[in-house]
């Protein structure tokens, strides 16, 4: 079960304009991006569907709140095929993937490796991780910033002093979280496997 993140809340938005403008530009399929691509730049249709919280990571243990959240990365099925459209392939939780990186049962991608090395040199910009928390199913998915979240968790396990230095940097580490009963609709592919599994249970 995923619970909402409980780190220092910097701001809470009754309207989710800030989140929507971001998810219109991130990878994957979501309804906001589709609306923008079709020329509908007016976000009023999405207002009132939830809250958007901007939260700052103030201590190393704060990032543990992300551990049980799901990734839009998938475990291979019995024939070693991963994907949201593949039978038998399910979402990783962040903690599962990090454990695989730490014990080397999962090969670190070049992108995550580059981030780890970059973080060791310090932050040049704020770090932001976007989370969609579906309140009707009580589950959260990291919809943007997966590689950043993995790199931070990996450093917490392997070089915790580096994470402490990052947190004390003048550049903040932020978690932007959308809380809504409509997350599974806004992100249909990201929540597809999770909702199907919930229905079976």
Secondary structure, DSSP 4 states (H G I P E B T S, - for coil): ------SEEEEEESS-HHHHHHHTTSSS--HHHHHHHTT----GGGTTSEEEEEEE--SGGGGGGGTTSEEEEE---TTS--STTSTT--EEEHHHHHHHHHTTSSPPPHHHHHHHHHHHT--SS-EEEEEEEETTTTEEEEEE-HHHHHHHHHHHHH-HHHHHHHHTSSS-EEEEEEEETTHHHHTHHHHHHHHHHHHH-
